[in-house]
């Protein structure tokens, strides 16, 4: 009985420690939830005339699309089309200009 209680308490502690140490979710003073330590701006990872990869915060998908569209139009293309999107601490979105 005592061994069963000890094992249960140990597993519960591991679970609680794992939940409290999640680096991807941070509460801000305003009460919003922010994902990771990602900067609040778009960062160009790779670019060419017809392709751009941006790193951006999770909440910045619309701003990333706008930045990619502006990049494409400045290179003579009509619009930016999302090819791939991957989010972890920050998001990386790959756009093709057409």
C-alpha positions as CSV (number, residue, x, y, z in Angstrom):
1,X,0.0,0.0,0.0
2,X,2.8,2.4,0.9
3,X,4.7,1.5,-2.2
4,X,1.7,2.1,-4.4
5,X,1.2,5.5,-2.8
6,X,4.9,6.4,-3.3
7,X,4.8,5.4,-7.0
8,X,1.6,7.4,-7.6
9,X,3.0,10.5,-5.8
10,X,6.2,10.2,-7.8
11,X,4.3,10.0,-11.2
12,X,2.0,12.8,-10.2
13,X,5.0,15.0,-9.4
14,X,6.6,14.2,-12.8
15,X,3.4,15.1,-14.6
16,X,3.1,18.5,-12.7
17,X,6.7,19.4,-13.3
18,X,6.3,18.7,-17.0
19,X,3.3,20.9,-17.2
20,X,4.8,23.8,-15.4
21,X,8.1,23.8,-17.4
22,X,6.5,24.0,-20.9
23,X,8.6,26.7,-22.7
24,X,6.1,27.2,-25.5
25,X,3.4,28.9,-23.5
26,X,4.0,32.1,-21.5
27,X,1.4,34.2,-19.7
28,X,1.9,37.9,-20.3
29,X,0.9,40.7,-17.9
30,X,-2.2,41.4,-20.1
31,X,-3.3,37.8,-19.7
32,X,-2.6,36.8,-23.3
33,X,-0.9,33.6,-24.1
34,X,2.3,33.9,-26.2
35,X,4.0,31.0,-27.8
36,X,7.8,30.8,-27.1
37,X,10.4,33.4,-27.1
38,X,9.8,34.4,-30.7
39,X,10.2,38.0,-31.7
40,X,7.1,40.0,-32.5
41,X,8.3,40.7,-36.0
42,X,8.8,38.8,-39.3
43,X,12.4,37.7,-40.0
44,X,13.4,36.7,-43.5
45,X,15.2,33.4,-43.5
46,X,15.8,32.9,-47.2
47,X,14.6,34.9,-50.2
48,X,14.9,35.1,-54.0
49,X,12.8,36.7,-56.8
50,X,10.1,33.9,-56.7
51,X,10.4,32.5,-53.1
52,X,10.6,33.8,-49.5
53,X,10.7,32.0,-46.2
54,X,9.7,34.0,-43.1
55,X,10.0,33.3,-39.4
56,X,7.2,34.8,-37.4
57,X,5.2,34.4,-34.1
58,X,2.2,32.1,-34.2
59,X,-0.2,35.0,-34.0
60,X,1.5,36.7,-36.9
61,X,0.4,34.5,-39.8
62,X,-1.6,37.3,-41.4
63,X,1.3,39.7,-41.1
64,X,3.6,37.2,-42.6
65,X,1.3,36.7,-45.6
66,X,1.2,40.5,-46.0
67,X,5.0,40.8,-45.9
68,X,5.4,37.9,-48.4
69,X,2.8,39.6,-50.7
70,X,4.7,42.9,-50.6
71,X,7.9,41.0,-51.3
72,X,6.4,39.3,-54.3
73,X,4.8,42.5,-55.7
74,X,8.2,44.3,-55.4
75,X,9.7,41.6,-57.6
76,X,7.0,41.9,-60.3
77,X,4.8,39.0,-59.2
78,X,1.0,39.3,-58.4
79,X,0.7,37.3,-55.2
80,X,2.3,35.1,-52.6
81,X,1.1,31.5,-52.2
82,X,1.7,29.6,-48.9
83,X,3.7,26.4,-49.7
84,X,4.6,25.2,-46.2
85,X,4.0,26.3,-42.7
86,X,5.6,24.8,-39.6
87,X,5.2,26.1,-36.0
88,X,7.1,25.1,-32.9
89,X,8.4,28.0,-30.7
90,X,8.2,30.2,-33.8
91,X,6.6,29.6,-37.1
92,X,8.4,29.3,-40.5
93,X,6.3,29.9,-43.5
94,X,7.4,29.4,-47.1
95,X,5.8,31.4,-49.9
96,X,6.1,31.1,-53.6
97,X,5.5,34.2,-55.8
98,X,3.2,33.8,-58.8
